[in-house]
Protein backbone atom coordinates (compact mmCIF):
# COMPACT_ATOMS: atom_id res chain seq x y z
CA UNK A 1 0.00 0.00 0.00
CA UNK A 2 1.19 3.49 -0.85
CA UNK A 3 1.20 6.37 1.60
CA UNK A 4 -2.21 7.78 2.43
CA UNK A 5 -2.91 11.24 1.12
CA UNK A 6 -3.45 13.87 3.79
CA UNK A 7 -6.98 15.38 3.55
CA UNK A 8 -7.16 18.84 2.04
CA UNK A 9 -7.49 21.54 4.72
CA UNK A 10 -9.72 24.50 3.79
CA UNK A 11 -9.90 27.66 5.87
CA UNK A 12 -12.38 30.45 5.17
CA UNK A 13 -12.10 33.76 7.05
CA UNK A 14 -14.27 36.74 6.26
CA UNK A 15 -16.76 39.46 7.00
CA UNK A 16 -19.85 37.68 8.26
CA UNK A 17 -22.37 40.17 6.83
CA UNK A 18 -20.94 39.93 3.30
CA UNK A 19 -22.51 37.42 0.88
CA UNK A 20 -19.02 36.64 -0.51
CA UNK A 21 -18.06 35.06 2.82
CA UNK A 22 -21.10 32.80 2.71
CA UNK A 23 -20.38 31.76 -0.88
CA UNK A 24 -16.93 30.60 0.23
CA UNK A 25 -18.31 29.01 3.41
CA UNK A 26 -20.92 27.01 1.50
CA UNK A 27 -18.35 25.89 -1.08
CA UNK A 28 -15.96 24.64 1.60
CA UNK A 29 -18.74 22.81 3.42
CA UNK A 30 -20.09 21.32 0.17
CA UNK A 31 -16.68 19.92 -0.79
CA UNK A 32 -16.42 18.20 2.58
CA UNK A 33 -19.89 16.68 2.13
CA UNK A 34 -19.19 15.56 -1.43
CA UNK A 35 -15.70 14.19 -0.73
CA UNK A 36 -15.68 13.31 2.98
CA UNK A 37 -12.46 11.29 2.84
CA UNK A 38 -10.60 13.85 0.71
CA UNK A 39 -11.23 16.91 2.87
CA UNK A 40 -10.70 17.68 6.53
CA UNK A 41 -13.50 19.52 8.31
CA UNK A 42 -13.27 23.09 6.97
CA UNK A 43 -12.32 25.82 9.41
CA UNK A 44 -14.84 28.66 9.09
CA UNK A 45 -14.11 31.94 10.85
CA UNK A 46 -16.82 34.62 10.55
CA UNK A 47 -15.73 38.07 11.71
CA UNK A 48 -17.55 41.33 12.34
CA UNK A 49 -16.26 44.47 10.65
CA UNK A 50 -13.95 45.53 13.47
CA UNK A 51 -12.36 42.10 13.88
CA UNK A 52 -12.01 41.66 10.09
CA UNK A 53 -10.00 44.86 9.75
CA UNK A 54 -7.78 43.76 12.63
CA UNK A 55 -7.30 40.34 11.01
CA UNK A 56 -6.48 41.92 7.65
CA UNK A 57 -3.85 44.17 9.23
CA UNK A 58 -2.20 41.16 10.87
CA UNK A 59 -2.23 39.24 7.58
CA UNK A 60 -0.64 42.18 5.80
CA UNK A 61 2.28 41.98 8.24
CA UNK A 62 2.45 38.20 8.00
CA UNK A 63 2.14 37.83 4.23
CA UNK A 64 3.83 41.11 3.29
CA UNK A 65 3.04 42.33 -0.22
CA UNK A 66 0.81 39.36 -1.03
CA UNK A 67 -2.26 41.00 0.55
CA UNK A 68 -1.18 44.64 0.78
CA UNK A 69 -3.97 45.78 -1.56
CA UNK A 70 -6.41 42.97 -0.70
CA UNK A 71 -9.90 44.28 -1.53
CA UNK A 72 -12.17 41.29 -0.91
CA UNK A 73 -14.05 40.63 2.32
CA UNK A 74 -13.10 36.95 2.47
CA UNK A 75 -9.82 35.01 2.49
CA UNK A 76 -9.61 31.35 1.50
CA UNK A 77 -6.64 29.16 2.37
CA UNK A 78 -5.76 25.69 1.07
CA UNK A 79 -3.36 23.69 3.22
CA UNK A 80 -2.17 26.88 4.86
CA UNK A 81 -1.56 28.78 1.63
CA UNK A 82 -3.59 31.82 0.65
CA UNK A 83 -5.71 31.06 -2.42
CA UNK A 84 -7.71 34.30 -2.58
CA UNK A 85 -11.38 35.30 -2.49
CA UNK A 86 -14.56 33.28 -3.03
CA UNK A 87 -14.26 33.53 -6.82
CA UNK A 88 -10.83 31.89 -6.75
CA UNK A 89 -12.12 29.20 -4.43
CA UNK A 90 -15.00 28.44 -6.83
CA UNK A 91 -12.61 28.30 -9.81
CA UNK A 92 -10.31 25.94 -7.92
CA UNK A 93 -13.24 23.80 -6.79
CA UNK A 94 -14.46 23.39 -10.38
CA UNK A 95 -11.01 22.78 -11.83
CA UNK A 96 -9.85 20.27 -9.22
CA UNK A 97 -13.12 18.70 -8.02
CA UNK A 98 -15.72 19.50 -10.68
CA UNK A 99 -17.81 21.34 -8.10
CA UNK A 100 -20.15 24.13 -9.21
CA UNK A 101 -22.35 26.44 -7.21
CA UNK A 102 -25.68 27.31 -8.85
CA UNK A 103 -27.27 29.11 -5.90
CA UNK A 104 -28.55 32.62 -6.74
CA UNK A 105 -26.92 35.75 -5.33
CA UNK A 106 -30.18 36.73 -3.67
CA UNK A 107 -30.04 33.58 -1.54
CA UNK A 108 -26.56 34.42 -0.24
CA UNK A 109 -27.67 37.98 0.49
CA UNK A 110 -30.55 36.63 2.59
CA UNK A 111 -28.25 34.14 4.34
CA UNK A 112 -25.78 36.91 5.17
CA UNK A 113 -28.46 39.20 6.59
CA UNK A 114 -29.96 36.44 8.72
CA UNK A 115 -26.54 35.30 9.98
CA UNK A 116 -25.58 38.85 10.90
CA UNK A 117 -28.86 39.55 12.71
CA UNK A 118 -28.52 36.41 14.81
CA UNK A 119 -24.91 37.26 15.62
CA UNK A 120 -25.71 40.80 16.77
CA UNK A 121 -28.39 39.59 19.14
CA UNK A 122 -25.72 37.69 21.07
CA UNK A 123 -22.56 39.75 20.69
CA UNK A 124 -22.96 43.42 21.53
CA UNK A 125 -22.32 43.70 25.28
CA UNK A 126 -21.13 41.13 27.81
CA UNK A 127 -24.36 41.24 29.77
CA UNK A 128 -23.84 37.79 31.30
CA UNK A 129 -20.72 39.00 33.10
CA UNK A 130 -21.79 42.61 33.76
CA UNK A 131 -25.60 42.94 33.56
CA UNK A 132 -25.90 46.19 35.57
CA UNK A 133 -22.97 47.82 33.76
CA UNK A 134 -24.37 46.86 30.36
CA UNK A 135 -27.84 48.10 31.27
CA UNK A 136 -26.40 51.43 32.42
CA UNK A 137 -24.58 51.87 29.10
CA UNK A 138 -27.59 50.77 27.07
CA UNK A 139 -29.91 53.16 28.92
CA UNK A 140 -27.53 56.08 28.45
CA UNK A 141 -27.31 55.30 24.73
CA UNK A 142 -31.08 55.11 24.35
CA UNK A 143 -31.82 58.07 26.63
CA UNK A 144 -34.99 58.68 28.61
CA UNK A 145 -33.67 57.79 32.09
CA UNK A 146 -33.92 60.63 34.63
CA UNK A 147 -31.31 61.81 37.10
CA UNK A 148 -32.06 60.81 40.67
CA UNK A 149 -30.53 64.12 41.75
CA UNK A 150 -32.31 66.73 39.63
CA UNK A 151 -34.59 64.91 37.17
CA UNK A 152 -32.41 65.79 34.16
CA UNK A 153 -32.40 63.33 31.23
CA UNK A 154 -29.34 61.06 31.26
CA UNK A 155 -28.01 60.45 27.76
CA UNK A 156 -24.78 60.23 25.81
CA UNK A 157 -26.32 62.27 22.99
CA UNK A 158 -24.32 65.49 22.41
CA UNK A 159 -21.65 64.47 24.91
CA UNK A 160 -17.93 64.70 24.08
CA UNK A 161 -14.91 62.47 23.88
CA UNK A 162 -12.82 64.60 26.24
CA UNK A 163 -9.65 62.51 26.49
CA UNK A 164 -7.40 60.78 23.96
CA UNK A 165 -4.41 58.83 25.22
CA UNK A 166 -2.27 58.13 22.16
CA UNK A 167 -1.74 54.37 21.70
CA UNK A 168 -3.90 53.86 24.78
CA UNK A 169 -7.60 54.67 24.71
CA UNK A 170 -10.23 57.31 23.97
CA UNK A 171 -12.55 58.41 26.75
CA UNK A 172 -15.94 60.08 26.88
CA UNK A 173 -19.26 59.98 28.65
CA UNK A 174 -19.10 62.92 31.04
CA UNK A 175 -22.74 63.81 30.51
CA UNK A 176 -22.69 66.61 33.09
CA UNK A 177 -19.70 68.89 32.47
CA UNK A 178 -18.18 67.33 29.35
CA UNK A 179 -14.62 67.78 30.62
CA UNK A 180 -14.10 64.49 32.43
CA UNK A 181 -14.66 65.73 35.98
CA UNK A 182 -18.10 64.21 36.49
CA UNK A 183 -20.70 61.76 35.23
CA UNK A 184 -23.81 60.02 36.49
CA UNK A 185 -25.26 56.53 36.17
CA UNK A 186 -28.89 55.52 35.97
CA UNK A 187 -28.51 54.05 39.48
CA UNK A 188 -27.34 57.30 41.08
CA UNK A 189 -24.06 59.24 41.00
CA UNK A 190 -21.96 56.03 40.95
CA UNK A 191 -22.33 52.26 41.17
CA UNK A 192 -20.14 49.31 42.09
CA UNK A 193 -17.46 47.44 40.13
CA UNK A 194 -19.47 44.48 38.90
CA UNK A 195 -16.87 42.11 37.47
CA UNK A 196 -13.29 42.11 36.19
CA UNK A 197 -13.71 38.92 34.16
CA UNK A 198 -13.49 40.66 30.76
CA UNK A 199 -9.86 41.39 29.88
CA UNK A 200 -8.43 44.28 27.88
CA UNK A 201 -6.83 41.94 25.39
CA UNK A 202 -7.17 43.93 22.18
CA UNK A 203 -8.29 46.99 20.32
CA UNK A 204 -11.90 48.10 20.69
CA UNK A 205 -12.58 46.90 24.25
CA UNK A 206 -15.30 48.99 25.90
CA UNK A 207 -15.00 49.71 29.61
CA UNK A 208 -16.08 52.03 32.43
CA UNK A 209 -13.74 54.85 33.47
CA UNK A 210 -13.59 55.43 37.22
CA UNK A 211 -11.91 57.39 40.00
CA UNK A 212 -11.12 54.38 42.15
CA UNK A 213 -12.96 51.30 43.31
CA UNK A 214 -16.76 51.27 42.94
CA UNK A 215 -16.98 54.73 41.37
CA UNK A 216 -18.50 53.95 37.95
CA UNK A 217 -20.82 56.62 36.56
CA UNK A 218 -21.29 57.33 32.88
CA UNK A 219 -17.73 57.82 31.62
CA UNK A 220 -16.42 55.06 29.37
CA UNK A 221 -13.35 54.32 27.27
CA UNK A 222 -12.46 52.35 24.13
CA UNK A 223 -9.01 50.79 23.91
CA UNK A 224 -6.78 51.45 20.90
CA UNK A 225 -4.37 48.61 21.71
CA UNK A 226 -4.23 45.68 24.14
CA UNK A 227 -4.14 47.19 27.63
CA UNK A 228 -3.54 44.45 30.24
CA UNK A 229 -2.55 47.14 32.76
CA UNK A 230 -6.25 48.08 32.95
CA UNK A 231 -7.29 44.56 34.01
CA UNK A 232 -8.66 44.22 37.55
CA UNK A 233 -8.83 48.02 37.85
CA UNK A 234 -11.53 48.96 35.35
CA UNK A 235 -14.67 47.07 34.40
CA UNK A 236 -14.62 46.06 30.73
CA UNK A 237 -18.04 45.08 29.46
CA UNK A 238 -18.12 45.18 25.66
CA UNK A 239 -16.29 44.95 22.37
CA UNK A 240 -16.65 47.12 19.27
CA UNK A 241 -17.96 45.20 16.29
CA UNK A 242 -18.30 48.07 13.80
CA UNK A 243 -17.01 51.62 13.43
CA UNK A 244 -13.43 50.89 12.39
CA UNK A 245 -13.11 54.07 10.32
CA UNK A 246 -14.64 56.26 13.04
CA UNK A 247 -12.18 54.96 15.63
CA UNK A 248 -9.28 55.48 13.21
CA UNK A 249 -10.34 59.11 12.73
CA UNK A 250 -10.71 59.69 16.45
CA UNK A 251 -7.29 58.34 17.36
CA UNK A 252 -5.46 60.75 15.04
CA UNK A 253 -7.24 63.88 16.29
CA UNK A 254 -4.62 66.40 17.52
CA UNK A 255 -4.46 66.79 21.28
CA UNK A 256 -3.04 69.05 23.96
CA UNK A 257 -2.44 67.38 27.35
CA UNK A 258 -4.51 64.41 26.14
CA UNK A 259 -7.47 66.64 25.31
CA UNK A 260 -8.69 66.81 21.69
CA UNK A 261 -8.13 70.26 20.24
CA UNK A 262 -11.28 69.93 18.13
CA UNK A 263 -14.69 68.83 19.48
CA UNK A 264 -15.37 65.10 19.13
CA UNK A 265 -19.09 64.88 19.81
CA UNK A 266 -21.58 62.01 19.92
CA UNK A 267 -24.26 63.64 17.80
CA UNK A 268 -26.66 60.71 18.11
CA UNK A 269 -26.85 57.34 19.80
CA UNK A 270 -29.24 54.51 20.50
CA UNK A 271 -29.60 50.75 20.38
CA UNK A 272 -29.17 48.93 17.10
CA UNK A 273 -32.07 46.64 16.24
CA UNK A 274 -31.06 44.04 13.61
C-alpha positions in Angstrom: 0.0 0.0 0.0 1.2 3.5 -0.9 1.2 6.4 1.6 -2.2 7.8 2.4 -2.9 11.2 1.1 -3.5 13.9 3.8 -7.0 15.4 3.6 -7.2 18.8 2.0 -7.5 21.5 4.7 -9.7 24.5 3.8 -9.9 27.7 5.9 -12.4 30.5 5.2 -12.1 33.8 7.1 -14.3 36.7 6.3 -16.8 39.5 7.0 -19.9 37.7 8.3 -22.4 40.2 6.8 -20.9 39.9 3.3 -22.5 37.4 0.9 -19.0 36.6 -0.5 -18.1 35.1 2.8 -21.1 32.8 2.7 -20.4 31.8 -0.9 -16.9 30.6 0.2 -18.3 29.0 3.4 -20.9 27.0 1.5 -18.4 25.9 -1.1 -16.0 24.6 1.6 -18.7 22.8 3.4 -20.1 21.3 0.2 -16.7 19.9 -0.8 -16.4 18.2 2.6 -19.9 16.7 2.1 -19.2 15.6 -1.4 -15.7 14.2 -0.7 -15.7 13.3 3.0 -12.5 11.3 2.8 -10.6 13.9 0.7 -11.2 16.9 2.9 -10.7 17.7 6.5 -13.5 19.5 8.3 -13.3 23.1 7.0 -12.3 25.8 9.4 -14.8 28.7 9.1 -14.1 31.9 10.8 -16.8 34.6 10.6 -15.7 38.1 11.7 -17.5 41.3 12.3 -16.3 44.5 10.6 -13.9 45.5 13.5 -12.4 42.1 13.9 -12.0 41.7 10.1 -10.0 44.9 9.8 -7.8 43.8 12.6 -7.3 40.3 11.0 -6.5 41.9 7.6 -3.9 44.2 9.2 -2.2 41.2 10.9 -2.2 39.2 7.6 -0.6 42.2 5.8 2.3 42.0 8.2 2.5 38.2 8.0 2.1 37.8 4.2 3.8 41.1 3.3 3.0 42.3 -0.2 0.8 39.4 -1.0 -2.3 41.0 0.5 -1.2 44.6 0.8 -4.0 45.8 -1.6 -6.4 43.0 -0.7 -9.9 44.3 -1.5 -12.2 41.3 -0.9 -14.0 40.6 2.3 -13.1 37.0 2.5 -9.8 35.0 2.5 -9.6 31.3 1.5 -6.6 29.2 2.4 -5.8 25.7 1.1 -3.4 23.7 3.2 -2.2 26.9 4.9 -1.6 28.8 1.6 -3.6 31.8 0.6 -5.7 31.1 -2.4 -7.7 34.3 -2.6 -11.4 35.3 -2.5 -14.6 33.3 -3.0 -14.3 33.5 -6.8 -10.8 31.9 -6.8 -12.1 29.2 -4.4 -15.0 28.4 -6.8 -12.6 28.3 -9.8 -10.3 25.9 -7.9 -13.2 23.8 -6.8 -14.5 23.4 -10.4 -11.0 22.8 -11.8 -9.9 20.3 -9.2 -13.1 18.7 -8.0 -15.7 19.5 -10.7 -17.8 21.3 -8.1 -20.1 24.1 -9.2 -22.4 26.4 -7.2 -25.7 27.3 -8.8 -27.3 29.1 -5.9 -28.6 32.6 -6.7 -26.9 35.8 -5.3 -30.2 36.7 -3.7 -30.0 33.6 -1.5 -26.6 34.4 -0.2 -27.7 38.0 0.5 -30.6 36.6 2.6 -28.3 34.1 4.3 -25.8 36.9 5.2 -28.5 39.2 6.6 -30.0 36.4 8.7 -26.5 35.3 10.0 -25.6 38.9 10.9 -28.9 39.6 12.7 -28.5 36.4 14.8 -24.9 37.3 15.6 -25.7 40.8 16.8 -28.4 39.6 19.1 -25.7 37.7 21.1 -22.6 39.7 20.7 -23.0 43.4 21.5 -22.3 43.7 25.3 -21.1 41.1 27.8 -24.4 41.2 29.8 -23.8 37.8 31.3 -20.7 39.0 33.1 -21.8 42.6 33.8 -25.6 42.9 33.6 -25.9 46.2 35.6 -23.0 47.8 33.8 -24.4 46.9 30.4 -27.8 48.1 31.3 -26.4 51.4 32.4 -24.6 51.9 29.1 -27.6 50.8 27.1 -29.9 53.2 28.9 -27.5 56.1 28.4 -27.3 55.3 24.7 -31.1 55.1 24.3 -31.8 58.1 26.6 -35.0 58.7 28.6 -33.7 57.8 32.1 -33.9 60.6 34.6 -31.3 61.8 37.1 -32.1 60.8 40.7 -30.5 64.1 41.7 -32.3 66.7 39.6 -34.6 64.9 37.2 -32.4 65.8 34.2 -32.4 63.3 31.2 -29.3 61.1 31.3 -28.0 60.4 27.8 -24.8 60.2 25.8 -26.3 62.3 23.0 -24.3 65.5 22.4 -21.6 64.5 24.9 -17.9 64.7 24.1 -14.9 62.5 23.9 -12.8 64.6 26.2 -9.6 62.5 26.5 -7.4 60.8 24.0 -4.4 58.8 25.2 -2.3 58.1 22.2 -1.7 54.4 21.7 -3.9 53.9 24.8 -7.6 54.7 24.7 -10.2 57.3 24.0 -12.5 58.4 26.8 -15.9 60.1 26.9 -19.3 60.0 28.6 -19.1 62.9 31.0 -22.7 63.8 30.5 -22.7 66.6 33.1 -19.7 68.9 32.5 -18.2 67.3 29.4 -14.6 67.8 30.6 -14.1 64.5 32.4 -14.7 65.7 36.0 -18.1 64.2 36.5 -20.7 61.8 35.2 -23.8 60.0 36.5 -25.3 56.5 36.2 -28.9 55.5 36.0 -28.5 54.1 39.5 -27.3 57.3 41.1 -24.1 59.2 41.0 -22.0 56.0 40.9 -22.3 52.3 41.2 -20.1 49.3 42.1 -17.5 47.4 40.1 -19.5 44.5 38.9 -16.9 42.1 37.5 -13.3 42.1 36.2 -13.7 38.9 34.2 -13.5 40.7 30.8 -9.9 41.4 29.9 -8.4 44.3 27.9 -6.8 41.9 25.4 -7.2 43.9 22.2 -8.3 47.0 20.3 -11.9 48.1 20.7 -12.6 46.9 24.2 -15.3 49.0 25.9 -15.0 49.7 29.6 -16.1 52.0 32.4 -13.7 54.8 33.5 -13.6 55.4 37.2 -11.9 57.4 40.0 -11.1 54.4 42.1 -13.0 51.3 43.3 -16.8 51.3 42.9 -17.0 54.7 41.4 -18.5 54.0 38.0 -20.8 56.6 36.6 -21.3 57.3 32.9 -17.7 57.8 31.6 -16.4 55.1 29.4 -13.3 54.3 27.3 -12.5 52.3 24.1 -9.0 50.8 23.9 -6.8 51.5 20.9 -4.4 48.6 21.7 -4.2 45.7 24.1 -4.1 47.2 27.6 -3.5 44.5 30.2 -2.5 47.1 32.8 -6.2 48.1 33.0 -7.3 44.6 34.0 -8.7 44.2 37.6 -8.8 48.0 37.9 -11.5 49.0 35.3 -14.7 47.1 34.4 -14.6 46.1 30.7 -18.0 45.1 29.5 -18.1 45.2 25.7 -16.3 45.0 22.4 -16.6 47.1 19.3 -18.0 45.2 16.3 -18.3 48.1 13.8 -17.0 51.6 13.4 -13.4 50.9 12.4 -13.1 54.1 10.3 -14.6 56.3 13.0 -12.2 55.0 15.6 -9.3 55.5 13.2 -10.3 59.1 12.7 -10.7 59.7 16.5 -7.3 58.3 17.4 -5.5 60.7 15.0 -7.2 63.9 16.3 -4.6 66.4 17.5 -4.5 66.8 21.3 -3.0 69.0 24.0 -2.4 67.4 27.3 -4.5 64.4 26.1 -7.5 66.6 25.3 -8.7 66.8 21.7 -8.1 70.3 20.2 -11.3 69.9 18.1 -14.7 68.8 19.5 -15.4 65.1 19.1 -19.1 64.9 19.8 -21.6 62.0 19.9 -24.3 63.6 17.8 -26.7 60.7 18.1 -26.9 57.3 19.8 -29.2 54.5 20.5 -29.6 50.7 20.4 -29.2 48.9 17.1 -32.1 46.6 16.2 -31.1 44.0 13.6 
